[in-house]
C-alpha cells in the first residue's frame, strides 16, 4: 500500500508497488525498465501500466461513484484490452482479453476507465471519436445488454466489423508463427516447464521454451512460452506469473485467490477453454486468432461508435457475473444525470495526465542525476 511521502503520489505509488512486486515474483528487470520507458513516452501506455495508481486516484477524483453497486469488475479496462479466442466448437469469439486486475469494485470504475482510455487514445491519434459520442456509445451498449441479460460475441456469422479486426493481416498464421519463432530461448523453472507441457495438446513433441515480452501493465513479470509440433502443425501455450489485483494492494487487502476465474465462470460469455490460473501462473493458448487486438490493427474504415458500443456491451456481459447486483445497477444508471460518464472520464483523463507529467519529470531527474 502507498505510504505517505513528500514525493509525487504517482512516484511513491510506483516505488511501493514495485517493491511489493519484487517480493512476489522473480522480476524481469529489463522488462520493468521497458515498462518505465513506455510509461514516460506515451500517456495511453501510462494509463495501461498504472492500475495500481488508478484505483486510489479514481476514489479521489470521483468520490460520488465510489458508492455505486459493487460487482466483479475487470479493473484494467481500456480500448486495447479486447481480443479473440477459439471456443470448444472452434468458433471465433471476441471480448475482454486480460483479467489480471479483477476484483470486487464499484461497477462505474470499468465504464469510466474505458471512456478515459478512449479520450487518451484519441489524443495520440489512435481513435477519432469525440468524448461525448464515446461515452454515449459505451453507456448505450452497457445499458442495453444489462437490461437484456447479455449475449456472447460469436464472430462466425455476426459482427462483421469485429471479425475484420480479428482476422486482419497481422493475425495471419504464417506471420504469427514466424514472429513467435523469433522469441529468445529460455529455460523456465522445472515446475513451470511441467505446467506448460501439461497444457499442451496430447502428442506434442519437439517442445521449445522461450520468454516473451508483451503488454504494458504486466511488464516485469516472468512470462514463458512453450511451442511444440503437434499432429502436423504448431501449438503454443503461455504462462505469465500471477499476482493479486492491484485494487486489493492499493486498499491494503490483496486477495490471494484469483477472482478472474469466478468472473469468467459466471459471466455471459463463451469461455476460452485454455485460460486458467494454475500453480501461480496465468496460462493461455497462443495462436493466430487468440490474443489482444491493438488500435493499430483496427480497420482504417470503421465505425468507432459501434466498436465502443460493443465494448460497453461486453462490459455488461462480465458485470452480469454478479447477478444479484443487476437490479441495483439498472436503478443506479437510471438515477444518474445524462452527462455523468462524460464528466467523470474527462476528470480522470486530466488527473491521469497530471500523474503522467509528474512521472516524466521524475524519470528525467533520474537520467540527469
Residue pairs with C-beta under 8 A, 6 or more apart in sequence:
1 16
1 249
1 250
1 251
1 252
2 9
2 12
2 13
2 16
2 56
2 250
3 12
3 16
5 12
7 15
7 362
8 355
8 358
8 359
8 361
8 362
9 53
9 56
9 57
9 355
9 358
10 50
10 53
10 355
10 356
10 358
10 359
11 358
11 359
11 362
13 50
13 52
13 53
13 56
13 250
14 50
14 52
14 53
14 359
17 52
17 53
17 246
17 249
18 27
18 32
18 220
20 249
21 27
21 220
21 221
21 243
24 241
24 243
25 220
25 221
25 222
25 241
25 243
26 222
26 241
27 220
27 221
28 211
28 219
28 220
28 221
28 222
28 223
29 220
31 213
31 219
31 220
31 221
32 219
32 220
34 213
34 219
35 49
35 216
35 219
35 220
36 363
38 45
38 46
38 49
38 216
38 219
39 45
39 46
39 49
39 50
39 216
39 356
39 359
40 46
40 359
40 360
40 363
42 124
43 120
43 123
43 124
43 352
43 353
43 356
44 117
44 120
44 121
44 123
44 124
44 126
45 216
46 352
46 355
46 356
46 359
47 54
47 78
47 116
47 117
47 120
47 352
48 76
48 78
48 80
48 117
48 215
48 216
48 217
49 216
49 217
49 219
50 217
50 355
51 75
51 76
51 101
51 217
51 246
51 247
52 246
52 249
52 250
53 250
53 355
54 76
54 113
54 352
55 75
55 105
55 109
55 246
55 247
55 250
55 251
56 250
57 348
57 351
57 352
57 355
58 65
58 66
58 109
58 112
58 113
58 348
59 66
60 351
61 344
61 347
61 348
61 351
62 108
62 112
62 344
62 347
62 348
65 106
65 108
65 109
65 112
65 344
66 106
67 106
68 106
68 107
68 108
68 332
69 106
69 107
69 325
69 328
69 329
69 332
70 104
70 105
70 106
70 107
70 322
70 325
71 104
71 105
71 107
71 319
71 321
71 322
71 325
71 329
72 102
72 103
72 104
72 259
72 262
72 263
72 266
72 318
72 319
72 321
72 322
73 102
73 103
73 104
73 105
73 106
73 107
73 109
73 110
73 318
73 319
74 81
74 96
74 99
74 101
74 102
74 110
74 315
74 318
75 101
75 102
75 103
75 105
75 109
75 110
75 113
75 245
75 246
75 247
76 98
76 100
76 101
76 113
76 217
77 96
77 110
77 113
77 114
77 117
77 315
78 113
78 114
78 116
78 117
79 114
79 117
79 118
79 121
79 126
79 127
79 295
79 308
79 311
80 117
80 121
80 292
80 293
80 294
80 295
81 96
81 97
81 98
81 292
82 94
82 95
82 96
82 97
82 292
82 293
82 311
82 314
83 94
83 95
83 97
83 166
83 290
83 291
83 292
83 293
84 92
84 93
84 94
84 155
84 166
84 289
84 290
84 291
84 293
85 92
85 93
85 272
85 274
85 275
85 285
85 289
85 290
86 92
86 93
86 272
86 285
86 287
86 289
86 290
87 93
87 154
87 270
87 271
87 272
87 273
88 271
88 273
91 154
91 155
91 156
91 270
92 154
92 155
92 156
92 163
92 166
92 167
92 289
93 152
93 153
93 154
93 155
93 269
93 270
93 272
94 153
94 155
94 159
94 162
94 166
94 310
94 314
95 152
95 153
95 269
95 314
95 317
95 318
96 314
96 315
96 318
97 291
97 292
97 293
98 215
98 218
98 292
99 260
99 263
99 264
100 217
100 218
100 242
100 243
100 245
100 260
100 282
101 217
101 245
101 246
101 247
102 245
102 258
102 259
102 260
102 263
103 245
103 247
103 248
103 255
103 259
104 259
104 322
105 247
107 319
107 325
107 329
107 332
108 344
110 315
110 318
110 319
111 138
111 139
111 142
111 312
111 315
111 341
112 341
112 344
112 345
112 348
113 348
114 138
114 308
114 311
114 312
114 315
115 131
115 134
115 135
115 138
115 341
115 342
115 344
115 345
116 345
116 348
116 349
116 352
118 127
118 129
118 131
118 134
118 138
118 308
118 345
119 131
119 134
119 345
119 346
119 349
120 349
120 352
121 127
121 295
122 128
122 129
122 130
122 131
122 134
126 295
126 296
127 134
127 295
127 304
128 304
129 137
129 304
129 305
129 308
131 342
131 345
131 346
132 342
133 305
134 304
134 305
134 308
134 345
135 339
135 341
135 342
135 345
137 304
137 305
137 306
137 308
137 309
137 312
138 308
138 309
138 311
138 312
138 315
138 341
139 312
139 333
139 341
140 309
140 312
141 308
141 309
141 310
141 311
141 312
141 313
141 315
141 316
142 312
142 313
142 315
142 316
142 333
143 312
143 316
143 330
143 333
144 309
144 312
144 313
144 316
145 151
145 268
145 312
145 313
145 314
145 316
145 317
145 320
146 316
146 319
146 320
146 326
146 329
146 330
146 333
147 330
149 268
149 320
150 267
150 268
150 313
150 316
150 317
150 320
151 268
151 313
151 317
152 268
152 269
152 270
152 317
153 159
153 162
153 270
153 310
153 313
153 314
154 270
155 162
155 163
155 166
159 310
161 299
161 302
161 303
161 306
161 307
162 307
162 310
164 299
165 293
165 297
165 298
165 299
165 302
166 289
166 293
167 289
168 297
168 299
169 175
170 297
171 288
171 289
171 291
171 297
172 288
173 288
176 287
176 288
177 234
177 288
180 210
180 225
180 227
180 236
180 286
181 227
183 210
183 211
183 212
183 225
184 210
184 211
185 208
185 209
185 210
186 209
186 210
186 211
186 224
187 209
188 196
188 209
188 222
188 224
188 239
191 279
192 224
192 239
192 281
193 209
193 226
195 239
195 278
195 279
195 281
195 283
196 207
196 209
196 224
196 225
196 226
196 237
196 239
196 283
197 204
197 207
197 226
199 237
199 274
199 276
199 278
199 283
199 285
200 207
200 226
200 228
200 230
200 235
200 237
201 228
201 230
201 231
201 235
203 230
203 231
204 228
204 229
204 230
204 235
205 228
205 229
205 230
206 228
206 229
207 226
207 227
207 228
208 226
208 227
208 228
209 224
209 225
209 226
210 224
210 225
210 227
211 222
211 223
211 224
211 225
212 223
212 224
212 225
212 238
213 219
213 223
214 223
215 292
218 240
221 240
221 241
221 243
222 240
222 241
223 238
223 239
223 240
223 241
224 238
224 239
225 236
225 237
225 238
225 239
225 286
226 236
226 237
226 238
226 239
227 234
227 235
227 236
228 234
228 235
228 236
229 235
235 285
235 287
236 285
236 286
236 287
237 274
237 283
237 284
237 285
237 286
238 283
238 284
238 285
238 286
239 281
239 282
239 283
240 281
240 282
241 280
241 281
241 282
242 258
242 277
242 280
242 281
242 282
244 254
244 255
244 256
245 254
245 255
245 259
248 254
248 255
258 277
260 277
261 276
261 277
262 321
263 318
263 321
264 271
264 272
264 275
264 321
265 321
266 320
266 321
266 322
266 323
267 317
267 318
267 319
267 320
267 321
268 316
268 317
268 318
268 320
268 321
269 317
269 318
272 284
272 285
272 290
274 283
274 284
274 285
274 290
275 282
275 283
275 284
275 285
276 282
276 283
276 284
277 283
284 290
298 307
319 325
319 329
320 326
